[in-house]
Amino acid sequence: MSDNNSSNIDTSTEGLLSHSLVLFGALGDLSLRKLMPALYQLEHAQLLSDDLKIMAVARSAFNNDELKARIKDTLNQYLGAEQLNPESLSRFLKRLYYCQVDLIQATDYAVLKKKLDAWHPRMTFYLATPPSLYSDICQHLHSANAINDKCRIVVEKPIGHDLASSKVINDKLALYFDESQIFRIDHYLGKETVQNLIALRFANPLFETQWNNQYIDYVEISVAEDVGIEGRWGYFDKAGQMRDMVQNHLLQLLCMVAMDPPSQLTATSIRDEKVKILRALKPIEPEKVNKHLVLGQYTDGQFQQQPAPGYLNEEDAVTNSGTETFIALRAEIANWRWTGTPFYLRTGKRMASKVTEVIIHFKASNHQIFDPKQASITQNQLVIRLQPYESISLQVLTKEQGIDKQMQLRRDPLHLDFAQTQSQARIPDAYERLLLEALKGNQSLFVRRDEVELAWQWCDQIRHAWHNAELELEHYAAGSNGPKRASNMIETHGHRWYEDC
């Protein structure tokens, strides 16, 4: 058993009124792997209201005791038995109840409603289900009179597969819930480092005064995954990396990096500033598609010295698929702060390593007094890493040591590793923070409808442009850093990816 489970989540219980949590898809992968462990950690940190009850909803024929046994096994699997506090575990399991519901059968919701009638009417419905079920669940809850003005609903992004389908889903949600009741999750927004972006930018004049096109040369945002599609062929082949990752996570990271200071730290102010960035994103013109966009698909290769199958050789693969598993693009923001400073977005599957990072490349000094041969290293870089560990590092230039080195420059990091600098605080999983804020009713870390639709609008335009230009896929070996043309694309504009600098 470990006692070092303290968290650096905001421990304020303000907003944690009496509440009920109803978790649909409670025995699915997301719930078992992320949500139940997150709820246990909140229990252990004593951040849940005393009377919170959790109704697990799924199709399997379980009873309450069988559910609790399953969740205990799940916590042992994903957190480790040595990390579980017996008292906290006991308290958590006492909160759990089960209701068997076929989510598309309206009559089953009457059974659920009867069980919930004795619970507090302030309910949060968490839909850990495919978006295709959102409409049925909402409609059946409404028909069973289970929705009131105190309820909230949490749904997972991506919402839809394009602008039109996202509007259909959002319209359906809006039939039964006000926008103030809808919490759209992008789990990247719950990560500690993403939250630190706000503090880093707006609490430190050192950065805020230079966070613009006068001092920043370019920004890169990379999300590299070392896994393939992990048995999700049916979903991923219809989505691709643009819909799965760019529209979803990368644009949210871009907004957090690029937005102006909000007038205050409220959900409305923060989301208003993000919307301004999405509106200012310039479309990629058809004639620039070949210069600003690279699509790739992984082929057979090696990962950690083991054979790794190509995309077309994955389980259930269709051998003539043209779906992109890699995308790199140049984005431009047309506003006073960022005009002339490009943002390069890059994400791929079956890459050499799992890395998520934002790199701010500052401009070199206009007056160079050092050897011109060292010009390639005369830029400072701020490296904000989200995975595999969370850290912030400022790359500064110093002199090489040694009397024979003269004024030869080298890069050295000023490094902030959250796991080390806050050694007594466990870095919480993103879902811990997001669940807590949803229970509090704080929408700051959730995505508003206009954000979703503006992101889809921008991505749809790019997809149409590349289809019209008949842009070809570039192949890259599984376990590599992606297509060579991704480096060529950024170098054409006089820039380089961070690992090439």
C-alpha positions as CSV (number, residue, x, y, z in Angstrom):
1,M,0.0,0.0,0.0
2,S,1.3,3.5,-0.9
3,D,0.6,6.6,1.1
4,N,2.2,8.8,-1.6
5,N,-1.0,9.4,-3.5
6,S,-1.5,13.0,-2.8
7,S,-2.5,14.9,-5.9
8,N,-1.9,18.4,-7.2
9,I,-5.5,18.7,-8.4
10,D,-7.2,21.7,-7.0
11,T,-8.4,20.3,-3.6
12,S,-11.2,22.9,-3.3
13,T,-14.6,21.2,-2.8
14,E,-16.4,24.3,-3.8
15,G,-19.2,23.3,-6.2
16,L,-19.3,19.7,-5.0
17,L,-22.9,19.7,-4.0
18,S,-25.0,16.6,-3.4
19,H,-24.8,14.6,-6.6
20,S,-25.4,11.4,-8.5
21,L,-23.2,10.1,-11.3
22,V,-24.7,7.8,-13.9
23,L,-22.1,6.1,-16.1
24,F,-23.3,4.6,-19.4
25,G,-20.9,2.0,-20.9
26,A,-19.6,1.3,-17.4
27,L,-18.0,-2.0,-18.4
28,G,-16.4,-0.7,-21.6
29,D,-12.7,0.0,-22.1
30,L,-12.8,3.7,-21.4
31,S,-14.7,3.2,-18.1
32,L,-12.5,0.4,-16.8
33,R,-9.2,1.7,-18.0
34,K,-9.7,5.4,-17.2
35,L,-12.9,6.5,-15.4
36,M,-13.0,4.0,-12.6
37,P,-9.3,4.5,-11.7
38,A,-9.8,8.2,-11.8
39,L,-12.9,8.1,-9.6
40,Y,-11.0,5.9,-7.1
41,Q,-8.1,8.5,-7.0
42,L,-10.6,11.2,-6.3
43,E,-12.1,9.1,-3.5
44,H,-8.6,8.5,-2.0
45,A,-7.9,12.3,-2.2
46,Q,-11.3,12.9,-0.4
47,L,-12.4,15.1,-3.3
48,L,-15.8,13.5,-3.8
49,S,-18.9,14.7,-1.9
50,D,-19.8,12.4,1.0
51,D,-23.2,11.4,-0.5
52,L,-22.1,10.9,-4.1
53,K,-23.5,7.7,-5.6
54,I,-22.4,6.1,-8.9
55,M,-24.8,4.1,-11.0
56,A,-22.9,1.9,-13.5
57,V,-25.1,1.2,-16.6
58,A,-24.3,-1.6,-19.1
59,R,-25.9,-4.5,-21.0
60,S,-24.3,-7.3,-19.0
61,A,-26.3,-9.3,-16.4
62,F,-24.5,-8.1,-13.3
63,N,-25.7,-7.4,-9.8
64,N,-24.2,-4.9,-7.4
65,D,-21.8,-7.3,-5.8
66,E,-20.5,-8.6,-9.1
67,L,-19.9,-5.1,-10.3
68,K,-17.9,-4.3,-7.2
69,A,-15.8,-7.4,-7.6
70,R,-15.2,-6.5,-11.3
71,I,-14.2,-2.9,-10.4
72,K,-11.9,-4.1,-7.6
73,D,-10.1,-6.4,-10.1
74,T,-9.9,-3.5,-12.6
75,L,-8.3,-1.2,-10.1
76,N,-5.8,-3.9,-9.2
77,Q,-5.0,-4.3,-12.9
78,Y,-4.6,-0.6,-13.8
79,L,-3.4,1.0,-10.6
80,G,-1.7,-2.0,-8.9
81,A,-2.7,-3.6,-5.6
82,E,0.2,-1.9,-3.8
83,Q,-1.2,1.6,-4.8
84,L,-4.7,0.9,-3.4
85,N,-5.6,2.1,0.1
86,P,-7.9,-0.4,1.7
87,E,-10.0,2.3,3.5
88,S,-10.3,4.4,0.3
89,L,-11.2,1.3,-1.8
90,S,-13.9,0.3,0.7
91,R,-15.4,3.7,0.6
92,F,-15.3,3.8,-3.1
93,L,-16.9,0.4,-3.7
94,K,-19.8,1.4,-1.3
95,R,-20.7,4.2,-3.8
96,L,-21.2,1.7,-6.7
97,Y,-24.5,0.4,-7.9
98,Y,-25.5,-1.4,-11.1
99,C,-28.4,-1.3,-13.6
100,Q,-28.6,-3.6,-16.6
101,V,-29.8,-1.5,-19.6
102,D,-29.8,-2.2,-23.3
103,L,-29.0,1.3,-24.4
104,I,-31.3,1.2,-27.5
105,Q,-34.3,-0.3,-25.7
106,A,-36.6,2.5,-24.4
107,T,-38.3,0.2,-22.0
108,D,-35.1,-0.5,-20.1
109,Y,-34.8,3.1,-19.1
110,A,-38.0,2.8,-16.9
111,V,-36.0,0.4,-14.7
112,L,-33.1,2.8,-14.5
113,K,-35.4,5.7,-13.7
114,K,-37.0,3.7,-10.9
115,K,-33.6,3.1,-9.3
116,L,-32.6,6.7,-9.7
117,D,-35.8,8.1,-8.2
118,A,-34.5,7.7,-4.6
119,W,-31.2,9.4,-5.6
120,H,-30.4,13.1,-5.6
121,P,-31.9,14.7,-8.7
122,R,-28.7,16.6,-9.5
123,M,-27.3,14.0,-11.8
124,T,-24.3,13.9,-14.2
125,F,-24.8,11.4,-17.1
126,Y,-21.5,10.3,-18.5
127,L,-21.8,8.7,-21.9
128,A,-18.7,6.5,-22.2
129,T,-20.2,5.0,-25.4
130,P,-19.9,5.5,-29.2
131,P,-21.3,8.8,-30.4
132,S,-23.8,6.9,-32.5
133,L,-25.6,6.0,-29.2
134,Y,-25.8,9.6,-27.9
135,S,-29.1,10.3,-29.6
136,D,-30.8,7.1,-28.4
137,I,-29.6,7.6,-24.8
138,C,-30.8,11.2,-24.6
139,Q,-34.1,10.5,-26.2
140,H,-34.8,7.5,-23.9
141,L,-33.7,9.4,-20.8
142,H,-36.1,12.2,-21.7
143,S,-39.0,9.7,-22.4
144,A,-38.4,8.2,-19.0
145,N,-38.6,11.7,-17.4
146,A,-35.0,11.2,-16.1
147,I,-33.7,14.6,-17.2
148,N,-34.2,17.8,-15.2
149,D,-32.7,21.3,-15.2
150,K,-30.1,20.2,-12.6
151,C,-28.7,17.4,-14.8
152,R,-25.5,17.5,-16.7
153,I,-24.3,15.3,-19.6
154,V,-20.6,14.5,-20.4
155,V,-19.8,13.2,-23.9
156,E,-16.5,12.3,-25.5
157,K,-15.0,13.9,-28.6
158,P,-14.7,13.7,-31.5
159,I,-18.3,14.8,-32.0
160,G,-19.2,13.4,-35.4
161,H,-17.0,12.8,-38.4
162,D,-17.4,16.1,-40.2
163,L,-19.2,19.5,-39.7
164,A,-22.6,18.2,-40.9
165,S,-22.6,15.1,-38.6
166,S,-21.4,17.1,-35.6
167,K,-24.3,19.5,-36.0
168,V,-26.7,16.6,-36.1
169,I,-25.3,15.2,-32.8
170,N,-25.1,18.7,-31.2
171,D,-28.7,19.4,-32.3
172,K,-29.9,16.2,-30.7
173,L,-28.1,17.0,-27.4
174,A,-29.6,20.5,-27.5
175,L,-33.1,19.1,-27.6
176,Y,-32.7,17.8,-24.1
177,F,-29.9,19.8,-22.5
178,D,-28.9,23.5,-22.4
179,E,-25.4,24.3,-23.5
180,S,-24.5,25.1,-19.9
181,Q,-25.4,21.5,-19.1
182,I,-23.2,19.9,-21.8
183,F,-19.6,18.9,-21.0
184,R,-17.7,17.8,-24.1
185,I,-14.4,16.1,-23.1
186,D,-11.1,16.4,-24.8
187,H,-8.9,14.6,-22.3
188,Y,-5.8,16.6,-23.4
189,L,-7.3,19.7,-21.7
190,G,-7.1,17.8,-18.4
191,K,-3.4,17.2,-18.6
192,E,-1.3,19.0,-16.0
193,T,1.1,20.5,-18.6
194,V,-1.8,21.9,-20.7
195,Q,-3.1,23.5,-17.5
196,N,0.4,24.8,-16.9
197,L,0.3,26.6,-20.2
198,I,-2.1,29.1,-18.8
199,A,0.1,29.7,-15.8
200,L,3.3,29.7,-17.8
201,R,2.0,32.2,-20.4
202,F,-0.1,34.6,-18.3
203,A,1.6,34.5,-14.9
204,N,5.2,35.1,-16.3
205,P,5.8,38.4,-18.0
206,L,9.1,36.9,-19.2
207,F,7.1,34.9,-21.7
208,E,3.9,36.8,-22.2
209,T,5.7,39.9,-23.4
210,Q,7.4,37.8,-26.1
211,W,4.6,35.5,-27.0
212,N,3.9,36.9,-30.4
213,N,5.2,37.1,-34.0
214,Q,7.8,39.7,-33.1
215,Y,9.8,37.2,-31.1
216,I,8.5,33.8,-32.1
217,D,9.7,32.3,-35.4
218,Y,7.4,29.3,-35.5
219,V,5.6,26.8,-33.4
220,E,5.4,23.0,-33.8
221,I,2.9,20.7,-32.2
222,S,3.6,17.0,-32.5
223,V,1.7,14.0,-31.3
224,A,3.5,10.8,-32.1
225,E,2.0,7.4,-31.2
226,D,4.1,4.3,-31.2
227,V,1.1,2.0,-31.5
228,G,-1.0,1.2,-34.6
229,I,-4.7,1.1,-34.7
230,E,-5.0,-1.6,-32.0
231,G,-7.9,-3.5,-33.5
232,R,-9.9,-0.3,-34.3
233,W,-9.8,-0.8,-38.1
234,G,-13.6,-0.3,-38.5
235,Y,-13.5,3.1,-36.8
236,F,-10.1,4.4,-37.8
237,D,-10.2,3.6,-41.5
238,K,-13.3,5.8,-41.8
239,A,-11.7,8.6,-39.7
240,G,-8.0,8.9,-40.4
241,Q,-5.5,10.9,-38.5
242,M,-7.0,14.3,-39.5
243,R,-10.4,13.5,-38.0
244,D,-9.1,11.4,-35.1
245,M,-6.3,13.6,-33.9
246,V,-6.0,17.0,-35.6
247,Q,-9.6,18.1,-35.3
248,N,-9.7,16.7,-31.8
249,H,-6.5,17.2,-29.8
250,L,-4.0,19.2,-31.9
251,L,-6.4,22.1,-32.5
252,Q,-7.1,22.3,-28.8
253,L,-3.4,22.5,-28.1
254,L,-3.0,25.1,-30.8
255,C,-5.7,27.2,-29.2
256,M,-4.2,27.0,-25.7
257,V,-0.8,28.1,-27.1
258,A,-2.1,30.9,-29.4
259,M,-5.1,32.4,-27.6
260,D,-5.0,35.9,-26.1
261,P,-5.2,36.4,-22.3
262,P,-8.8,35.8,-21.2
263,S,-10.4,38.6,-19.2
264,Q,-10.8,36.2,-16.3
265,L,-10.3,32.5,-15.6
266,T,-13.9,31.5,-16.3
267,A,-15.3,29.0,-18.8
268,T,-16.8,31.7,-21.0
269,S,-13.7,33.9,-21.1
270,I,-11.3,31.0,-21.9
271,R,-13.5,29.5,-24.5
272,D,-14.3,32.8,-26.1
273,E,-10.5,33.3,-26.7
274,K,-10.1,29.8,-28.1
275,V,-13.0,30.5,-30.6
276,K,-11.2,33.6,-31.8
277,I,-8.2,31.5,-32.7
278,L,-10.3,29.0,-34.6
279,R,-12.0,31.8,-36.5
280,A,-8.6,33.2,-37.4
281,L,-7.2,30.0,-38.8
282,K,-6.6,30.5,-42.5
283,P,-7.9,27.8,-44.9
284,I,-5.2,26.0,-46.9
285,E,-5.7,27.2,-50.4
286,P,-5.9,24.5,-53.1
287,E,-2.8,25.7,-54.9
288,K,-0.8,25.5,-51.6
289,V,-1.9,21.9,-50.6
290,N,1.2,20.3,-52.0
291,K,3.5,22.8,-50.1
292,H,1.6,22.9,-46.8
293,L,0.4,19.4,-46.3
294,V,1.9,15.9,-46.1
295,L,-0.1,12.7,-45.8
296,G,1.4,9.3,-44.9
297,Q,0.6,5.7,-44.2
298,Y,2.9,3.3,-42.4
299,T,4.2,0.1,-44.0
300,D,5.9,-3.0,-42.5
301,G,8.7,-2.1,-40.2
302,Q,10.2,-2.7,-36.8
303,F,9.4,-1.4,-33.3
304,Q,11.7,-2.1,-30.4
305,Q,13.5,-4.7,-32.6
306,Q,10.3,-6.6,-33.2
307,P,8.5,-6.8,-36.6
308,A,5.6,-4.3,-36.8
309,P,2.9,-4.8,-39.5
310,G,2.0,-2.1,-42.0
311,Y,-1.4,-0.4,-41.9
312,L,-2.6,-2.6,-44.8
313,N,-1.5,-5.7,-42.9
314,E,-3.3,-4.9,-39.7
315,E,-6.1,-7.1,-38.4
316,D,-9.3,-6.8,-40.6
317,A,-7.4,-4.4,-43.0
318,V,-8.7,-3.5,-46.4
319,T,-5.7,-3.8,-48.7
320,N,-6.6,-0.8,-50.9
321,S,-7.3,1.7,-48.2
322,G,-6.1,5.3,-48.8
323,T,-6.6,6.4,-45.2
324,E,-3.9,8.6,-43.7
325,T,-2.1,7.4,-40.6
326,F,0.2,10.4,-40.6
327,I,-0.4,14.1,-41.3
328,A,1.9,17.1,-41.2
329,L,0.6,20.6,-42.1
330,R,1.4,24.2,-41.9
331,A,-1.3,26.3,-40.3
332,E,-1.5,30.1,-40.2
333,I,-3.4,32.4,-37.9
334,A,-4.6,35.7,-39.3
335,N,-4.5,38.1,-36.3
336,W,-2.2,40.7,-34.9
337,R,-0.3,38.3,-32.6
338,W,0.5,35.5,-35.1
339,T,0.4,36.8,-38.7
340,G,3.7,35.6,-40.2
341,T,4.4,33.0,-37.5
342,P,3.4,29.5,-38.8
343,F,2.2,26.6,-36.7
344,Y,3.3,23.2,-37.8
345,L,1.0,20.3,-36.7
346,R,2.2,16.7,-37.0
347,T,0.7,13.5,-35.8
348,G,1.2,9.8,-36.8
349,K,0.7,6.2,-35.7
350,R,3.4,3.5,-35.5
351,M,6.1,6.2,-35.0
352,A,9.5,5.6,-33.4
353,S,8.3,6.7,-29.9
354,K,5.3,8.0,-28.0
355,V,5.8,11.8,-27.7
356,T,3.4,14.7,-27.3
357,E,5.1,18.1,-27.2
358,V,4.7,21.7,-28.1
359,I,7.9,23.5,-29.3
360,I,8.1,27.3,-29.3
361,H,11.0,28.4,-31.6
362,F,12.1,31.9,-30.7
363,K,13.7,34.1,-33.3
364,A,17.5,34.6,-33.3
365,S,18.9,37.9,-32.4
366,N,19.0,40.4,-35.2
367,H,22.6,41.3,-34.4
368,Q,24.9,38.2,-34.5
369,I,28.3,38.5,-33.0
370,F,29.1,34.8,-33.0
371,D,30.6,32.5,-35.7
372,P,28.2,32.4,-38.6
373,K,28.7,28.7,-38.8
374,Q,26.8,28.4,-35.6
375,A,23.8,30.2,-36.9
376,S,21.7,27.1,-36.9
377,I,21.7,26.9,-33.1
378,T,21.2,30.5,-32.2
379,Q,17.5,30.2,-31.4
380,N,16.0,29.6,-28.0
381,Q,13.4,26.9,-27.8
382,L,10.7,26.3,-25.2
383,V,9.8,22.6,-25.1
384,I,6.5,21.8,-23.5
385,R,6.2,18.0,-23.2
386,L,2.9,16.2,-22.3
387,Q,4.0,12.6,-23.0
388,P,5.6,10.2,-22.0
389,Y,6.2,12.5,-19.0
390,E,5.2,16.0,-18.3
391,S,7.9,18.7,-18.3
392,I,8.8,22.2,-19.5
393,S,12.3,22.9,-20.8
394,L,13.8,26.2,-22.0
395,Q,16.8,25.6,-24.3
396,V,19.3,28.4,-23.8
397,L,22.7,29.0,-25.4
398,T,25.9,28.8,-23.3
399,K,29.6,28.5,-24.1
400,E,31.3,25.2,-24.5
401,Q,33.7,24.6,-21.6
402,G,37.4,24.5,-22.2
403,I,40.1,27.0,-23.0
404,D,40.4,25.6,-26.5
405,K,36.7,26.2,-27.3
406,Q,36.9,30.0,-27.6
407,M,33.3,31.2,-28.0
408,Q,31.8,28.0,-29.3
409,L,28.1,27.8,-28.4
410,R,26.1,24.9,-27.2
411,R,22.5,24.3,-26.1
412,D,21.7,23.6,-22.5
413,P,18.2,23.1,-20.9
414,L,16.7,24.9,-18.0
415,H,14.4,22.0,-17.1
416,L,11.3,21.7,-15.0
417,D,10.2,18.1,-14.4
418,F,6.9,18.0,-12.6
419,A,7.5,14.6,-11.2
420,Q,10.7,15.7,-9.6
421,T,10.0,19.3,-8.6
422,Q,6.7,18.3,-7.0
423,S,7.9,14.9,-5.7
424,Q,5.3,14.7,-3.0
425,A,2.4,15.3,-5.4
426,R,1.3,12.5,-7.7
427,I,0.6,13.9,-11.2
428,P,-3.1,13.2,-11.7
429,D,-4.5,11.5,-14.8
430,A,-6.4,13.9,-17.0
431,Y,-9.7,12.2,-16.3
432,E,-9.4,12.8,-12.6
433,R,-9.4,16.5,-13.1
434,L,-12.1,16.4,-15.8
435,L,-14.4,14.2,-13.7
436,L,-14.0,16.5,-10.7
437,E,-14.7,19.7,-12.7
438,A,-17.7,18.1,-14.3
439,L,-19.1,17.2,-10.9
440,K,-18.4,20.8,-9.8
441,G,-20.1,22.2,-12.9
442,N,-17.0,24.0,-14.1
443,Q,-16.9,24.0,-18.0
444,S,-13.5,25.7,-18.3
445,L,-11.8,22.4,-19.4
446,F,-14.6,21.3,-21.7
447,V,-15.3,22.2,-25.3
448,R,-18.1,24.4,-26.4
449,R,-20.3,23.7,-29.4
450,D,-18.9,26.6,-31.5
451,E,-15.4,25.3,-30.9
452,V,-16.3,21.8,-32.2
453,E,-18.0,23.2,-35.3
454,L,-15.3,25.7,-36.2
455,A,-12.6,22.9,-35.8
456,W,-14.6,20.7,-38.1
457,Q,-15.1,23.5,-40.6
458,W,-11.4,24.1,-40.9
459,C,-10.5,20.4,-41.1
460,D,-13.3,19.7,-43.7
461,Q,-11.9,22.4,-45.9
462,I,-8.4,20.8,-45.8
463,R,-9.8,17.4,-46.5
464,H,-11.7,18.7,-49.5
465,A,-8.6,20.5,-50.8
466,W,-6.4,17.4,-50.6
467,H,-9.0,15.2,-52.3
468,N,-9.4,17.8,-55.1
469,A,-5.6,18.0,-55.5
470,E,-5.4,14.2,-55.5
471,L,-2.6,14.4,-52.9
472,E,-0.7,11.1,-52.7
473,L,0.1,9.2,-49.6
474,E,3.8,9.1,-48.6
475,H,4.8,5.7,-47.1
476,Y,6.9,5.4,-44.0
477,A,8.2,2.3,-42.2
478,A,6.5,1.4,-38.9
479,G,8.9,2.5,-36.1
480,S,10.3,5.5,-38.0
481,N,9.9,9.2,-37.6
482,G,7.4,9.5,-40.5
483,P,7.7,10.3,-44.2
484,K,10.8,12.1,-45.3
485,R,8.6,14.7,-47.2
486,A,7.4,16.0,-43.8
487,S,10.9,17.3,-43.2
488,N,11.1,18.6,-46.7
489,M,7.8,20.4,-46.3
490,I,8.9,22.4,-43.2
491,E,12.5,22.9,-44.6
492,T,11.0,24.5,-47.7
493,H,9.8,27.3,-45.4
494,G,13.2,27.7,-43.8
495,H,12.3,25.7,-40.6
496,R,13.1,22.3,-39.1
497,W,11.4,19.9,-36.8
498,Y,12.8,20.0,-33.3
499,E,14.5,16.6,-33.5
500,D,16.3,17.8,-36.6
501,C,17.6,21.1,-35.1
